[in-house]
Amino acid sequence: MTADTGDRQIAAPGTRVPLALAEEAQALVRGMPDGMLLVDRRGRILLVNGRLLSMTGHAEADLVGAPVEVLVPTPLRGAHVRHRRVAGPGPIHRPSGTTGGEFSVRRADGTTFPADIGLSSATWADRELVVVVVTDLTARRRAEEMRSMQFTVTRVLSDATSLADAGPRLLDVIGRTLEMSSGDLRLMEPAGGLTVAAIWSSSASAVGRPAAGGGSAAGGGPPAGGGPAARGRPAAEVTSREAAVLGEQAVAPAAHRTAALSFGVVSDGRVNAVFRFFSETGPVLASDAEGIMRDIGDQIGHFIQRRQAEAALEESIARLAEVAATDPLTGIRNRREFDRMLATVPRRRFAVLAVDVDNLKRLNDEFGHEAGDVALRAVASSLVAVLRGWDIVARTGGDEFSMLMADVTAREAARAAERVRNVVRAISVSYGQVSISVGWATGPAGADPRDVLDLADSHLYEAKRAGRDRVVGGPMSRRTRPARRSEWSARIEEILARRNLTILYQPIVRLGQGTVIGHEALARPPGFGPSDSVEDLFAEAHRTGRIRDIDWLCRRLAVAAVPWPVGDEWTLFLNVSAVPLLDPVHDVDQMLLLLEASGAPAHQVVLEITERELISDLGRVREVLAAYREHGFRFALDDVGEGHSTLELLAAARPEFIKIARSLTMTASHSSSRAAIRAAVAFAQVSGAAVIGEGIENEFAAGQMTALGVGLGQGMWLGRPGRLEQGPREGELIGVSQRRRPVAPAG
């Protein structure tokens, strides 16, 4: 660029600009924060500002006087020239030939960057010029890419089951966004070492896992597996100590230029993994990359914590499932599991065998319960050994066993019963000989399994009346089908007509303090005695289709008998049957109306789901419980540790209270029962639920529950059921005939 003292001008090939225009234009151009240049109608650059020069890397002398195509990417120059030549006076178009969108600007070194181009026409000294404003979009585009990377990481983690599963995709999205050449994911071993779990290479356009034997982190350098060879010395290995530093979420540049970036993933204060990325050129990371990678490390750490919590829940459920179907003494199936399997008998012929150990009570009285336990275990082992592998054997009572055999004839069932009796009779124990009485029955395809079981039971009683140690049985027919009991049916109709159920309230106590946190409402029909079971009432109500009526009657009476209002810390536990709970006709609005009539707040009511029927529609359970919880209701699951359906409900319902089954509480000395209780407590710790031990009948049982981590208790030793004569306040136990002292933790 030259200037003379006469007619001062900006010299450019074929271009002459008066000094006044140059000074005015330069003042305008240089005052712009974005890149700016002045172009004439022939496409010659007249003026540029410093911002454009810094964007493109050009010198001012290279641009002034040159065609504007010098800033256009090489593949687009021809099209740009043609467009400019055919475009006459009129609207100013962008260099791409459009009036909107983005454009790529060519730098002096041949690279390009995304830019937004603004064009406007101007006139100086009767000359038509074009003002070009160039906004560098690199930072904006990079920010969008980084945000997109974060969203993709979230999507990958939501679809993954583990970090090892998500690792290859995470390496790919992070590596490509950061313009790396290769990378690897190393998982921390329990001993403190790092093992390569996945490798990535941009040139191979693939991710994968290391070859067998090549996953150790003993060697240094960038990952193998198709990646470009690293120049210079190998990258420094990330040692356990360095990983601990990375675990503090410091994004660490590698020691050598072949390793560009590494960051650690931490959950629960422990380093779980290290991501490393390598580049041959050592890309310059954006200023916000460090913070973003920390955020991604946190995000992956939260993912690991969530998966660990879910794994703990799954493990707890699996442990419960393992012991819930098992009799703790004999190791075979228990009564609830047998009832469940009996209800799912396929539509083909089958047989049921009912077995009773003869004179077990006398054996217990003479030699102690240890002798009886030995006999029961021996009988259980014999029954399992004699029957086929797919037959079902269960201990269904103190001295009772039941067997379910599929696809057998009456003759085969009779032979199996005799074989069982003879094998048991041959058992030799130190306390004497063991014998059994067996009743059997067969049913055709489609027969009601309960009818066949009842018939087998009746044959068993015949065998015992005939002198024990014998087999009685036969196929079911219309003549031999047992009559249904009708006693409870008549009592149910009377109860519903007269509303003469009695409601008693049993306290639920905080074991470590002795304070009462609430009461469970218990329904008692007229004439209910110590040996009676209220479950018979509800079982018959289910069979006759009156369970909704009985259930709602119990709810109304239980809520109405409480002298509301009561202390805010007190809770009413209401037993509800699953059938009316899931009934779309009697929904949460009905329950709210019931509470409103008594002035009872929903947040002080816990609906206790019983296990008197199987629940298959777990999706409906989640939907209904969510609707109730919106109004403040909470839920408890009863008899946890017994029965398959409770385990399914445990995962679906996520109850606020978990009630340990009475059978587990009373047998907490057995390892299998303790395992079930610990599993329930572990589930509660992860899900945030409180655990209640039912059936605490003595101080020893209370101490066992406390030692196992059960915080709440219920049972005769803690308080007998009684009436609530005045509102319970400040943890006081009112209207209950017996109160016990606090239970201190065992040991």
Secondary structure in CASP SS format (residue, H / E / C, confidence):
PFRMAT SS
TARGET T0000
AUTHOR 0000-0000-0000
METHOD secondary structure of the structure
MODEL  1
M C 1.00
T C 1.00
A C 1.00
D C 1.00
T C 1.00
G C 1.00
D C 1.00
R C 1.00
Q E 1.00
I E 1.00
A E 1.00
A E 1.00
P C 1.00
G C 1.00
T E 1.00
R E 1.00
V E 1.00
P E 1.00
L H 1.00
A H 1.00
L H 1.00
A H 1.00
E H 1.00
E H 1.00
A H 1.00
Q H 1.00
A H 1.00
L H 1.00
V H 1.00
R H 1.00
G C 1.00
M C 1.00
P C 1.00
D C 1.00
G E 1.00
M E 1.00
L E 1.00
L E 1.00
V E 1.00
D E 1.00
R C 1.00
R C 1.00
G C 1.00
R E 1.00
I E 1.00
L E 1.00
L E 1.00
V E 1.00
N C 1.00
G H 1.00
R H 1.00
L H 1.00
L H 1.00
S H 1.00
M H 1.00
T H 1.00
G C 1.00
H C 1.00
A C 1.00
E H 1.00
A H 1.00
D H 1.00
L H 1.00
V C 1.00
G C 1.00
A C 1.00
P E 1.00
V H 1.00
E H 1.00
V H 1.00
L H 1.00
V C 1.00
P C 1.00
T H 1.00
P H 1.00
L H 1.00
R H 1.00
G H 1.00
A H 1.00
H H 1.00
V H 1.00
R H 1.00
H H 1.00
R H 1.00
R H 1.00
V H 1.00
A C 1.00
G C 1.00
P C 1.00
G C 1.00
P C 1.00
I C 1.00
H C 1.00
R C 1.00
P C 1.00
S C 1.00
G C 1.00
T C 1.00
T C 1.00
G C 1.00
G C 1.00
E C 1.00
F E 1.00
S E 1.00
V E 1.00
R E 1.00
R C 1.00
A C 1.00
D C 1.00
G C 1.00
T C 1.00
T E 1.00
F E 1.00
P E 1.00
A E 1.00
D E 1.00
I E 1.00
G E 1.00
L E 1.00
S E 1.00
S E 1.00
A E 1.00
T E 1.00
W E 1.00
A C 1.00
D C 1.00
R E 1.00
E E 1.00
L E 1.00
V E 1.00
V E 1.00
V E 1.00
V E 1.00
V E 1.00
T E 1.00
D E 1.00
L C 1.00
T H 1.00
A H 1.00
R H 1.00
R H 1.00
R H 1.00
A H 1.00
E H 1.00
E H 1.00
M H 1.00
R H 1.00
S H 1.00
M H 1.00
Q H 1.00
F H 1.00
T H 1.00
V H 1.00
T H 1.00
R H 1.00
V H 1.00
L H 1.00
S H 1.00
D H 1.00
A C 1.00
T C 1.00
S C 1.00
L H 1.00
A H 1.00
D H 1.00
A H 1.00
G H 1.00
P H 1.00
R H 1.00
L H 1.00
L H 1.00
D H 1.00
V H 1.00
I H 1.00
G H 1.00
R H 1.00
T H 1.00
L C 1.00
E C 1.00
M C 1.00
S C 1.00
S E 1.00
G E 1.00
D E 1.00
L E 1.00
R E 1.00
L E 1.00
M E 1.00
E C 1.00
P C 1.00
A C 1.00
G C 1.00
G C 1.00
L E 1.00
T E 1.00
V E 1.00
A E 1.00
A E 1.00
I E 1.00
W E 1.00
S E 1.00
S C 1.00
S C 1.00
A C 1.00
S C 1.00
A E 1.00
V E 1.00
G E 1.00
R C 1.00
P C 1.00
A C 1.00
A C 1.00
G C 1.00
G C 1.00
G C 1.00
S E 1.00
A C 1.00
A C 1.00
G C 1.00
G C 1.00
G C 1.00
P C 1.00
P C 1.00
A C 1.00
G C 1.00
G C 1.00
G C 1.00
P C 1.00
A C 1.00
A C 1.00
R C 1.00
G C 1.00
R C 1.00
P C 1.00
A C 1.00
A C 1.00
E C 1.00
V C 1.00
T C 1.00
S H 1.00
R H 1.00
E H 1.00
A H 1.00
A H 1.00
V H 1.00
L H 1.00
G C 1.00
E C 1.00
Q C 1.00
A C 1.00
V C 1.00
A E 1.00
P C 1.00
A C 1.00
A C 1.00
H C 1.00
R C 1.00
T C 1.00
A E 1.00
A E 1.00
L E 1.00
S E 1.00
F E 1.00
G E 1.00
V E 1.00
V E 1.00
S E 1.00
D C 1.00
G C 1.00
R E 1.00
V E 1.00
N E 1.00
A E 1.00
V E 1.00
F E 1.00
R E 1.00
F E 1.00
F E 1.00
S C 1.00
E C 1.00
T C 1.00
G C 1.00
P C 1.00
V C 1.00
L C 1.00
A C 1.00
S C 1.00
D C 1.00
A H 1.00
E H 1.00
G H 1.00
I H 1.00
M H 1.00
R H 1.00
D H 1.00
I H 1.00
G H 1.00
D H 1.00
Q H 1.00
I H 1.00
G H 1.00
H H 1.00
F H 1.00
I H 1.00
Q H 1.00
R H 1.00
R H 1.00
Q H 1.00
A H 1.00
E H 1.00
A H 1.00
A H 1.00
L H 1.00
E H 1.00
E H 1.00
S H 1.00
I H 1.00
A H 1.00
R H 1.00
L H 1.00
A H 1.00
E H 1.00
V H 1.00
A H 1.00
A C 1.00
T E 1.00
D C 1.00
P C 1.00
L C 1.00
T C 1.00
G C 1.00
I C 1.00
R E 1.00
N C 1.00
R H 1.00
R H 1.00
E H 1.00
F H 1.00
D H 1.00
R H 1.00
M H 1.00
L H 1.00
A C 1.00
T C 1.00
V C 1.00
P C 1.00
R C 1.00
R C 1.00
R C 1.00
F E 1.00
A E 1.00
V E 1.00
L E 1.00
A E 1.00
V E 1.00
D E 1.00
V E 1.00
D C 1.00
N C 1.00
L H 1.00
K H 1.00
R H 1.00
L H 1.00
N H 1.00
D H 1.00
E H 1.00
F H 1.00
G C 1.00
H H 1.00
E H 1.00
A H 1.00
G H 1.00
D H 1.00
V H 1.00
A H 1.00
L H 1.00
R H 1.00
A H 1.00
V H 1.00
A H 1.00
S H 1.00
S H 1.00
L H 1.00
V H 1.00
A H 1.00
V H 1.00
L C 1.00
R C 1.00
G C 1.00
W C 1.00
D C 1.00
I E 1.00
V E 1.00
A E 1.00
R E 1.00
T C 1.00
G C 1.00
G C 1.00
D C 1.00
E E 1.00
F E 1.00
S E 1.00
M E 1.00
L E 1.00
M E 1.00
A E 1.00
D C 1.00
V C 1.00
T C 1.00
A H 1.00
R H 1.00
E H 1.00
A H 1.00
A H 1.00
R H 1.00
A H 1.00
A H 1.00
E H 1.00
R H 1.00
V H 1.00
R H 1.00
N H 1.00
V H 1.00
V H 1.00
R H 1.00
A C 1.00
I C 1.00
S E 1.00
V E 1.00
S C 1.00
Y C 1.00
G E 1.00
Q E 1.00
V C 1.00
S C 1.00
I E 1.00
S E 1.00
V E 1.00
G E 1.00
W E 1.00
A E 1.00
T E 1.00
G E 1.00
P C 1.00
A C 1.00
G C 1.00
A C 1.00
D C 1.00
P H 1.00
R H 1.00
D H 1.00
V H 1.00
L H 1.00
D H 1.00
L H 1.00
A H 1.00
D H 1.00
S H 1.00
H H 1.00
L H 1.00
Y H 1.00
E H 1.00
A H 1.00
K H 1.00
R H 1.00
A C 1.00
G C 1.00
R C 1.00
D C 1.00
R C 1.00
V E 1.00
V E 1.00
G E 1.00
G E 1.00
P E 1.00
M C 1.00
S C 1.00
R C 1.00
R C 1.00
T C 1.00
R C 1.00
P C 1.00
A C 1.00
R C 1.00
R C 1.00
S C 1.00
E H 1.00
W H 1.00
S H 1.00
A H 1.00
R H 1.00
I H 1.00
E H 1.00
E H 1.00
I H 1.00
L H 1.00
A H 1.00
R H 1.00
R C 1.00
N C 1.00
L C 1.00
T E 1.00
I E 1.00
L E 1.00
Y E 1.00
Q E 1.00
P E 1.00
I E 1.00
V E 1.00
R E 1.00
L C 1.00
G C 1.00
Q C 1.00
G C 1.00
T C 1.00
V E 1.00
I E 1.00
G E 1.00
H E 1.00
E E 1.00
A E 1.00
L E 1.00
A E 1.00
R E 1.00
P C 1.00
P C 1.00
G C 1.00
F C 1.00
G C 1.00
P C 1.00
S C 1.00
D C 1.00
S C 1.00
V H 1.00
E H 1.00
D H 1.00
L H 1.00
F H 1.00
A H 1.00
E H 1.00
A H 1.00
H H 1.00
R H 1.00
T H 1.00
G C 1.00
R C 1.00
I H 1.00
R H 1.00
D H 1.00
I H 1.00
D H 1.00
W H 1.00
L H 1.00
C H 1.00
R H 1.00
R H 1.00
L H 1.00
A H 1.00
V H 1.00
A H 1.00
A C 1.00
V C 1.00
P C 1.00
W C 1.00
P C 1.00
V C 1.00
G C 1.00
D C 1.00
E C 1.00
W C 1.00
T E 1.00
L E 1.00
F E 1.00
L E 1.00
N E 1.00
V E 1.00
S C 1.00
A H 1.00
V H 1.00
P H 1.00
L H 1.00
L C 1.00
D C 1.00
P C 1.00
V C 1.00
H C 1.00
D C 1.00
V H 1.00
D H 1.00
Q H 1.00
M H 1.00
L H 1.00
L H 1.00
L H 1.00
L H 1.00
E H 1.00
A H 1.00
S H 1.00
G C 1.00
A C 1.00
P C 1.00
A H 1.00
H H 1.00
Q H 1.00
V E 1.00
V E 1.00
L E 1.00
E E 1.00
I E 1.00
T C 1.00
E C 1.00
R C 1.00
E C 1.00
L C 1.00
I C 1.00
S C 1.00
D C 1.00
L H 1.00
G H 1.00
R H 1.00
V H 1.00
R H 1.00
E H 1.00
V H 1.00
L H 1.00
A H 1.00
A H 1.00
Y H 1.00
R H 1.00
E C 1.00
H C 1.00
G C 1.00
F C 1.00
R E 1.00
F E 1.00
A E 1.00
L E 1.00
D E 1.00
D E 1.00
V E 1.00
G C 1.00
E C 1.00
G C 1.00
H H 1.00
S H 1.00
T H 1.00
L H 1.00
E H 1.00
L H 1.00
L H 1.00
A H 1.00
A H 1.00
A H 1.00
R C 1.00
P C 1.00
E C 1.00
F E 1.00
I E 1.00
K E 1.00
I E 1.00
A C 1.00
R H 1.00
S H 1.00
L H 1.00
T H 1.00
M H 1.00
T C 1.00
A C 1.00
S C 1.00
H C 1.00
S H 1.00
S H 1.00
S H 1.00
R H 1.00
A H 1.00
A H 1.00
I H 1.00
R H 1.00
A H 1.00
A H 1.00
V H 1.00
A H 1.00
F H 1.00
A H 1.00
Q H 1.00
V H 1.00
S H 1.00
G C 1.00
A C 1.00
A E 1.00
V E 1.00
I E 1.00
G E 1.00
E C 1.00
G C 1.00
I C 1.00
E C 1.00
N C 1.00
E H 1.00
F H 1.00
A H 1.00
A H 1.00
G H 1.00
Q H 1.00
M H 1.00
T H 1.00
A H 1.00
L C 1.00
G C 1.00
V C 1.00
G C 1.00
L E 1.00
G E 1.00
Q C 1.00
G C 1.00
M C 1.00
W C 1.00
L C 1.00
G C 1.00
R C 1.00
P C 1.00
G E 1.00
R C 1.00
L C 1.00
E C 1.00
Q C 1.00
G C 1.00
P C 1.00
R C 1.00
E C 1.00
G C 1.00
E C 1.00
L C 1.00
I C 1.00
G C 1.00
V C 1.00
S C 1.00
Q C 1.00
R C 1.00
R C 1.00
R C 1.00
P C 1.00
V C 1.00
A C 1.00
P C 1.00
A C 1.00
G C 1.00
END
